[in-house]
Amino acid sequence: MKSVKWRYLIVFFSFSTAFLLFAQQQLKDEENWPKSIEDFNNRHWVSAHPIPKEMSFADEAVPLQNPDIQERLDREILVNAYWQSNAFLLLKRIHKYGPLIDSILMAEAVPLDFKYLAVIESGLQNATSPAGAKGFWQFMRSTAREFDLEVNANVDERFNLVLATQAAARYLKQARDEFGSWTLAAASYNAGRTGIRRELQRQGVSDYYDLLLNEETSRYLFRLLAVKRLLEEPEQYGFQYNNDHLYQRIPTRKVIVDTAVTDFVAFAEQFGINYKILKIHNPWLREGHLNNASRKVYTIDIPEPGYYTVP
């Protein structure tokens, strides 16, 4: 009996100690609870983001008065704003590549909002998809060749940002001419012009926002809109940074090549850089040499001196 009493006493004191610790933590939590809106904003609280009252893509209004449209946009804003590591990388990269893409889109008379299409396609990287789409603009081999990009074992111009952006602009203008809408042109970049044409005819509508599409294409334009808003107004979503945190584009000079190059390691050394740096700035060169039996004129980017330390 004596040992049983001792066991009860031990259990009692254990529960008492646990309760006191719990009560102590609760008091501490109450002390830490925000006392004002300013205090709340200064902490890392998870909160909903407001849906904009008005928004447009390529100067075409988004019908945000429609509750379905509101919810679909809200989903993509939440997904992208709370994927903070990815959002910060996009902020850094668009500072590096956005001005170049903008200049090409402007020259091609394509709205600048389409730079966000490259953002959602590749994250502004020379990515390769499981289906084989490549580069910032994620061209498949057949589409790339249709828009005059050279694709072979030696050269893959899907990885040439200037040429691929020009090709994407031509695709988008053709789609805009067919559908009469930049929004539908953007959707066709994901689903294909044939797919969008078929669904418009089948469903008897003429607007992207009235179409019932597969999950990926249904989300596609809303991802575009969410990324546009996030990258244009990052402070509203809690992202704090200064210019030093952003990636900078390294200036280059153009070297014209119209012959074969037997060894790009030796070629790079002529310009005071190494093979790795040459490939960083010219990822479209896929091998260590260039055949160029046709004597085609290529433009190779060489970084200006002083940005890399090369032994």
Residue pairs with C-beta under 8 A, 6 or more apart in sequence:
34 40
34 43
34 45
46 82
48 78
49 74
49 77
49 78
49 81
49 236
49 237
51 64
51 70
51 73
51 74
51 77
52 64
52 229
53 64
54 61
54 62
54 64
55 61
55 62
55 64
55 73
55 225
55 229
56 62
57 113
57 182
57 183
57 186
57 221
57 224
57 225
57 228
58 111
58 113
58 114
58 182
58 183
58 186
59 111
59 182
60 181
60 182
60 183
62 69
62 73
62 209
62 225
63 69
63 209
64 70
64 73
66 209
69 209
72 218
72 219
72 222
73 222
73 225
73 226
75 219
75 222
76 219
76 222
76 223
76 225
76 226
76 227
77 226
77 229
77 230
79 226
80 86
80 87
80 223
80 226
80 227
80 230
81 87
81 226
81 230
81 237
81 238
84 239
86 123
87 230
87 234
87 237
87 239
88 239
88 241
89 123
90 119
90 123
90 124
90 227
90 230
90 231
91 231
91 234
91 239
91 241
91 246
92 245
92 246
92 247
93 123
93 124
93 125
93 247
94 115
94 119
94 124
94 231
95 246
95 247
95 248
96 124
96 246
96 247
96 248
96 249
97 118
97 124
97 136
97 161
97 249
98 115
99 249
100 161
100 162
100 165
100 249
101 115
101 118
101 161
101 165
102 112
102 115
104 162
104 165
104 166
104 169
105 111
105 112
105 114
105 115
105 165
105 169
106 112
108 166
108 169
108 170
108 173
109 173
110 169
110 172
110 173
111 182
113 182
113 224
113 228
114 168
114 169
114 172
114 182
114 186
116 224
116 227
116 228
116 231
117 137
117 168
117 186
117 189
117 224
118 124
118 136
118 137
118 165
118 168
119 227
119 231
120 220
120 223
120 224
120 227
121 136
121 137
121 138
121 189
122 135
122 136
122 137
122 138
124 136
125 136
126 134
126 135
126 136
126 159
126 283
127 134
127 135
127 136
127 138
128 134
129 138
131 140
132 140
132 141
133 139
133 140
134 144
134 156
134 158
134 159
135 156
135 158
135 159
135 160
135 161
135 164
136 161
136 164
136 165
137 158
137 164
137 165
137 167
137 168
139 147
139 149
139 158
139 164
139 167
139 168
141 151
143 171
144 151
144 157
144 158
144 164
144 167
145 151
147 167
147 170
147 171
148 167
149 157
149 158
149 160
149 163
149 164
149 167
150 156
150 157
150 296
151 157
151 158
153 286
153 287
154 286
154 287
154 289
154 290
154 291
155 284
155 285
155 286
155 290
155 298
156 284
156 286
157 163
157 164
157 284
158 164
158 284
159 283
159 284
159 286
160 282
160 283
160 284
163 284
168 189
171 189
172 182
172 185
172 186
172 189
173 185
174 193
175 184
175 185
175 188
175 189
175 193
176 182
176 184
176 185
178 193
178 197
179 185
179 188
179 193
179 196
179 197
179 200
180 206
181 207
181 208
183 207
183 208
183 209
183 221
184 196
184 200
184 207
184 208
186 208
186 220
186 221
186 224
187 196
187 208
187 211
187 213
187 217
187 220
187 221
188 195
188 196
190 216
190 217
190 220
191 199
191 213
191 214
191 217
191 220
195 217
196 211
199 211
199 212
199 213
200 206
200 211
203 210
203 211
203 212
205 211
208 221
212 218
230 237
234 241
250 281
250 303
250 304
250 307
251 303
251 304
251 307
252 281
252 301
252 302
252 303
252 304
253 301
253 302
253 304
254 299
254 300
254 301
254 302
255 271
255 299
255 300
255 301
255 302
256 297
256 298
256 299
256 300
257 290
257 292
257 297
257 298
257 299
257 300
258 292
258 295
258 296
258 297
258 298
259 292
259 295
260 289
260 290
260 291
260 292
260 293
261 267
261 289
261 290
261 292
262 289
263 288
263 289
264 275
264 278
264 279
264 285
264 288
264 289
264 290
265 274
265 275
265 288
267 278
268 274
268 275
268 277
268 278
271 278
271 302
272 305
272 310
273 302
273 303
273 308
273 310
274 310
275 288
277 303
277 308
277 310
278 285
278 300
278 302
279 285
281 301
281 302
281 303
282 300
282 301
285 300
290 298
292 298
